[in-house]
Amino acid sequence: MIKNEITKRFLSTIILIPTVLFFIIKGSFLFNFFVLIIFLITVYEWHKMAKNKPYNVLGYIFLLFSFYSVYFVRHSLEENSLFIFLFILLICISTDIGGYVFGKIFKGPKLTRISPKKTYAGVVGGYFLSIIFANILVNFSKLFTENYINFGRDEFVFVLIISTVSQIGDIIISFFKRSSKIKDTGKLIPGHGGILDRIDGMIFAFPFFYFLNLLINLL
């Protein structure tokens, strides 16, 4: 059963990654169209999960702002837009993978009752993998931006912060799922569940960066 689940995850990921990268790198109206489709599916999954809950409307408002921040990061940061977008995305994805893999391998104490599958080993694995993959992306940053980027102390701290926000977002969505007594928000992606299951960390990480960028520009 576990092997079948891992196989489904692996095959889905192989298909998803190049598809998502195509729309992100292309940018322009293709990216906007892709994000709009993901937004509509996410809203639908949220509606199914929280339609009878008092926080339903707040969820719609949050998702609207979250996806606006995704649009902002990809289009409004001049020549660094693509790199920063990929940087945040990669941190969230590698955090998710690291948490899943390390949690399965090392198991150990559970992190919280809200999300029973999450372990302290998974948290460490999320940080560990996000640092490694973020460093690799920085080494190839010339492919995505003309500015010189070095993986120094600031970048290291940034990875840890975004990874933390991503993990918190994962736990928050897990709380809503448990409140609605469901395992996954959907069945669209084999081995992964719904779209919201896969972007739970991202929908918190991008708004966080939006406010961080706003604060830096104000100082």
Helices and strands as residue ranges (DSSP letters): H 2-26, H 28-50, H 56-75, G 78-80, H 81-106, H 120-139, G 141-143, H 153-179, H 195-199, H 202-218
